[in-house]
Amino acid sequence: MKHRRIFMRKAAVAGGAVLALVAAGATFQSANASGNTEPFTAKSLSAVAAGNLASTLSEDLGQDQAGTYYDARTKSLVVNVVDETAAQLVREAGGTARIVRNTLAELTTVRETLADKATIPGTSWAVNPVTNKVAVTADRTVTGAEWTRLSEVVKGLGAKAELKKSAGELKPLLAGGDAIYAGDARCSVGFNVVKDGEPHFITAGHCGQTGSEWSETAGGEPIGTMVDSQFPGNDFALVKYTGSTPHPSEVNLYDGSSQPITGAGEATIGMEVRRSGSTTQVHEGVVIGLDATVNYDDGNVVHGLIQTTLCAEPGDSGGSLFVDDTALGLTSGGSGDCSMGGETFFQPVPEALSVFGAEIG
């Protein structure tokens, strides 16, 4: 099997990253916003509650909003909007409103242009609500004519996009926390779930094919069979337990303890999160992008991913992304490692549960 950098463990959060996001937001508001927010007191929210409010406001505002992020310092949800009418709705709901230049429709058009003209292996893009632009990343393999092409496309998008270079390589990480094996592949369990009253677990789709058998040790007795695997496009898989293996709804913290998981939720930009995987164990980081498109080095493209500052390494793939007792994502891939640092992308858990008809349990 081709060696891929697919992660299955949890990564560590850079303590200053959220403050950096907040600082960037304040700078942007004074430099690029078309209007300032009126003084008011926003609701103090947990990261999960902020994510729930973001989902509600997204439905209510539609094209009048242009992204949200969580301010961990003030514990408030910041919502980008395009006019004062929408701003007032945000304030009434308890959020902080920022009136910005680039609309959601304009940023969506930017993403479509990138998909049409710059689908190059080793690149990714996602809307960054703090800068109100689409953040485009190219790894170190993007050079020569491909780098020139990408640079020209981004330059043509003007103030709606920005380009940065990554020192690592964007790869799926093949190798929730505990290790699982199938042949030469090692991945990590994401979360234990229940489907049709039967115990299963979810992991990354790139880890294996439907029908593959998985064990707790290399060459060990199978504990489950992969009944559905989706990759590329998505990156999630469902494995049905076939034996009497214990399957508590918790994540291994690799310090002799575990974190109970009671449900699934949506990630929010600025949210401080943790990752658990079988190679690098537990790390912490910050969510910096949502609905990200990633063009992995093997040519496979995955959409709708959570982008974070977490590190991960081969074998961490499929592992758990979570905040407190809420499941957020499954480790897909990224660039860098846990020595030099990097970025890691995660498949959102709510989408996987919806497709499989399963629930955390």
Secondary structure as UniProt FT lines:
FT   TURN            15..16
FT   HELIX           17..32
FT   HELIX           47..61
FT   HELIX           62..64
FT   STRAND          65..71
FT   TURN            72..75
FT   STRAND          76..81
FT   HELIX           84..93
FT   STRAND          96..99
FT   HELIX           104..117
FT   TURN            121..122
FT   STRAND          123..128
FT   TURN            129..132
FT   STRAND          133..138
FT   TURN            140..141
FT   HELIX           144..156
FT   HELIX           158..160
FT   STRAND          161..165
FT   STRAND          171..173
FT   STRAND          179..182
FT   TURN            183..184
FT   STRAND          185..188
FT   STRAND          191..195
FT   TURN            196..197
FT   STRAND          198..203
FT   HELIX           205..207
FT   TURN            210..211
FT   STRAND          213..215
FT   TURN            218..219
FT   STRAND          222..230
FT   STRAND          236..241
FT   STRAND          250..252
FT   STRAND          258..260
FT   STRAND          263..264
FT   TURN            269..270
FT   STRAND          272..277
FT   TURN            278..280
FT   STRAND          281..295
FT   TURN            297..298
FT   STRAND          301..308
FT   TURN            317..318
FT   STRAND          320..323
FT   TURN            324..325
FT   STRAND          326..337
FT   TURN            338..340
FT   STRAND          341..348
FT   HELIX           349..356
FT   STRAND          359..360
//
